[in-house]
């Protein structure tokens, strides 16, 4: 039983480390893409840092910005090819 607890604690530590790194990467991507801090504030409140609980909101903003950039690229490619 004590061994099970130790294994579980080790696994929890590993998962926590991965989630911490993921949060940093998501936030870096959010900033690099120039995602709207204002939209995020409207959704979460003023100056809410990224956390496990709100990562999906940050990812949604990243997805939206990526879609905007892809649409711009598609539009430019259409204009160049015609």
C-alpha positions as CSV (number, residue, x, y, z in Angstrom):
1,X,0.0,0.0,0.0
2,X,2.8,2.4,0.9
3,X,4.5,1.6,-2.4
4,X,1.2,2.4,-4.3
5,X,1.1,5.8,-2.6
6,X,4.7,6.5,-3.6
7,X,4.1,5.5,-7.2
8,X,1.0,7.7,-7.3
9,X,2.9,10.7,-5.8
10,X,5.7,10.2,-8.4
11,X,3.1,10.1,-11.2
12,X,1.4,13.2,-9.9
13,X,4.7,15.0,-9.8
14,X,5.4,14.1,-13.4
15,X,2.0,15.1,-14.6
16,X,2.2,18.4,-12.7
17,X,5.6,19.1,-14.3
18,X,4.2,18.4,-17.8
19,X,1.2,20.7,-17.1
20,X,3.4,23.5,-15.8
21,X,5.5,23.3,-19.0
22,X,2.4,23.2,-21.1
23,X,1.1,26.3,-19.5
24,X,4.3,28.1,-20.2
25,X,4.3,27.0,-23.9
26,X,0.6,28.0,-24.3
27,X,1.2,31.4,-22.8
28,X,4.3,32.0,-25.0
29,X,2.3,31.0,-28.1
30,X,-0.5,33.2,-27.0
31,X,1.8,36.2,-26.8
32,X,3.8,35.4,-29.9
33,X,0.7,35.2,-32.0
34,X,-0.5,38.5,-30.7
35,X,-3.7,37.1,-29.3
36,X,-6.1,39.7,-27.8
37,X,-5.5,40.2,-24.1
38,X,-8.8,42.2,-24.0
39,X,-10.8,39.2,-25.2
40,X,-9.2,37.1,-22.6
41,X,-10.0,39.7,-19.9
42,X,-13.6,39.7,-21.0
43,X,-13.8,35.9,-20.7
44,X,-11.8,35.4,-17.5
45,X,-11.5,38.8,-15.7
46,X,-8.7,41.3,-15.4
47,X,-5.1,39.9,-15.3
48,X,-6.0,36.2,-14.8
49,X,-2.8,34.2,-15.2
50,X,-2.9,30.9,-17.1
51,X,-3.7,27.9,-15.0
52,X,-4.8,24.3,-15.5
53,X,-8.4,25.5,-15.0
54,X,-8.3,28.0,-17.8
55,X,-5.8,26.6,-20.3
56,X,-8.7,25.7,-22.7
57,X,-9.6,29.4,-22.9
58,X,-6.1,30.4,-23.9
59,X,-6.1,27.5,-26.4
60,X,-9.3,28.7,-27.9
61,X,-7.8,32.2,-28.4
62,X,-4.8,30.6,-30.1
63,X,-7.0,28.6,-32.4
64,X,-9.0,31.7,-33.3
65,X,-5.8,33.6,-34.1
66,X,-4.4,30.7,-36.1
67,X,-7.5,30.5,-38.2
68,X,-7.4,34.2,-38.9
69,X,-3.8,33.9,-40.0
70,X,-4.6,30.9,-42.2
71,X,-7.5,32.8,-43.8
72,X,-5.2,35.7,-44.6
73,X,-2.6,33.4,-46.1
74,X,-5.3,31.8,-48.2
75,X,-6.6,35.1,-49.4
76,X,-3.1,36.3,-50.3
77,X,-2.4,33.1,-52.2
78,X,-5.6,33.5,-54.2
79,X,-4.7,37.1,-55.1
80,X,-1.2,36.1,-56.1
81,X,-2.3,33.3,-58.3
82,X,-4.9,35.4,-60.2
